[in-house]
Amino acid sequence: MLQSGIAAIVWRGRITQLTRIADLLGIMGVRETSSDTVKFLAISGSLRAASHNSALLRAMARLAPDGASVTLYRGLGDLPLFNPDIEASDPAAVADLRSRIVAADALLIASPEYAHGITGAMKNALDWMVGCEAFVLKPVALLNASPRAVHAQASLREIVTMMSAQIVEPASVTVPILGSHLSEDQIVLHPEIAATLRGALLALRAAVLAARSQPE
Ligand SMILES: Cc1cc2nc3c(=O)[nH]c(=O)nc-3n(C[C@H](O)[C@H](O)[C@H](O)COP(=O)(O)O)c2cc1C
């Protein structure tokens, strides 16, 4: 009870923080028009059908605010194991992932923690993207469905930073889905978690629009 009370306060604080950041961007002259739609690609590091991280990302797709759309990447399990010897042959599944990332304005990434690291499937996908420029300056939100997954989050942060992506901190949130076993529908209907996720999407959208308004 106490823990959920503290979590609620943390959530409310974060939402306020996110709203302030969105306001600040407005003050900084980031004007919005009806054509300012942003496309997010969501990548879950879990191959499990009942994955909490995938449910979190599917819920975010349903919670997307006006002016933002979230598409789930479903090809993680189709990627061959990374091998520099076959990199030049550009396997079709790799080319597909790369083109989806390039076409997206920003990425939502959520990986479970396996043995204090990210999943092999997620690391494999990232390894394939190291040699191209798909991640360079790409705004990225790091999500997680488990507050316990601190090592995976730290590792993910290190890897995408090394790949020159831009982590959008106000959009990077961890929500306790794993412990509460919330389904996708329950996440969407959960007042605090849904508000946190919507706030993260708004912050990510604001970051994309702010980057667009910067002179080349
Ligand atoms: C092989 C394996 C290793 C795991 N190692 C960790 C770990 O080091 N730390 C942790 O917090 N959870 C660990 N877990 C628990 C998973 O992170 C947890 O089951 C999570 O829900 C999986 O994410 P998903 O529901 O999106 O598939 C491990 C699970 C598996 C299957």
The ligand as an SDF file (V2000), in Angstrom:
LIG
                    3D

 31 33  0  0  0  0  0  0  0  0999 V2000
   16.7710  -16.4270  -18.8360 C   0  0  0  0  0  0  0  0  0  0  0  0
   16.1640  -15.3800  -17.9310 C   0  0  0  0  0  0  0  0  0  0  0  0
   16.9780  -14.5760  -17.1770 C   0  0  0  0  0  0  0  0  0  0  0  0
   16.4270  -13.5690  -16.3690 C   0  0  0  0  0  0  0  0  0  0  0  0
   17.2500  -12.7660  -15.6600 N   0  0  0  0  0  0  0  0  0  0  0  0
   16.7420  -11.7400  -14.9390 C   0  0  0  0  0  0  0  0  0  0  0  0
   17.6040  -10.8260  -14.2660 C   0  0  0  0  0  0  0  0  0  0  0  0
   18.8040  -10.9090  -14.3050 O   0  0  0  0  0  0  0  0  0  0  0  0
   17.0150   -9.8040  -13.5730 N   0  0  0  0  0  0  0  0  0  0  0  0
   15.6590   -9.6550  -13.5180 C   0  0  0  0  0  0  0  0  0  0  0  0
   15.1840   -8.6880  -12.8980 O   0  0  0  0  0  0  0  0  0  0  0  0
   14.8210  -10.5030  -14.1510 N   0  0  0  0  0  0  0  0  0  0  0  0
   15.3330  -11.5490  -14.8600 C   0  0  0  0  0  0  0  0  0  0  0  0
   14.4990  -12.4030  -15.5210 N   0  0  0  0  0  0  0  0  0  0  0  0
   13.0530  -12.1800  -15.4460 C   0  0  0  0  0  0  0  0  0  0  0  0
   12.5500  -11.4420  -16.6920 C   0  0  0  0  0  0  0  0  0  0  0  0
   13.1800  -10.2050  -16.8290 O   0  0  0  0  0  0  0  0  0  0  0  0
   11.0460  -11.2760  -16.5810 C   0  0  0  0  0  0  0  0  0  0  0  0
   10.4970  -12.5740  -16.6650 O   0  0  0  0  0  0  0  0  0  0  0  0
   10.4190  -10.3780  -17.6010 C   0  0  0  0  0  0  0  0  0  0  0  0
    9.0370  -10.3750  -17.4070 O   0  0  0  0  0  0  0  0  0  0  0  0
   10.5760  -10.8410  -18.9920 C   0  0  0  0  0  0  0  0  0  0  0  0
   10.0490   -9.8340  -19.8290 O   0  0  0  0  0  0  0  0  0  0  0  0
    8.8140  -10.0860  -20.7890 P   0  0  0  0  0  0  0  0  0  0  0  0
    7.6320  -10.3450  -19.8850 O   0  0  0  0  0  0  0  0  0  0  0  0
    8.6840   -8.8220  -21.5570 O   0  0  0  0  0  0  0  0  0  0  0  0
    9.1350  -11.2740  -21.6410 O   0  0  0  0  0  0  0  0  0  0  0  0
   15.0250  -13.4170  -16.3040 C   0  0  0  0  0  0  0  0  0  0  0  0
   14.1990  -14.2690  -17.0800 C   0  0  0  0  0  0  0  0  0  0  0  0
   14.7540  -15.2180  -17.8770 C   0  0  0  0  0  0  0  0  0  0  0  0
   13.8570  -16.0940  -18.7290 C   0  0  0  0  0  0  0  0  0  0  0  0
  1  2  1  0
  2  3  1  0
  2 30  2  0
  3  4  2  0
  4  5  1  0
  4 28  1  0
  5  6  2  0
  6  7  1  0
  6 13  1  0
  7  8  2  0
  7  9  1  0
  9 10  1  0
 10 11  2  0
 10 12  1  0
 12 13  2  0
 13 14  1  0
 14 15  1  0
 14 28  1  0
 15 16  1  0
 16 17  1  0
 16 18  1  0
 18 19  1  0
 18 20  1  0
 20 21  1  0
 20 22  1  0
 22 23  1  0
 23 24  1  0
 24 25  2  0
 24 26  1  0
 24 27  1  0
 28 29  2  0
 29 30  1  0
 30 31  1  0
M  END
$$$$
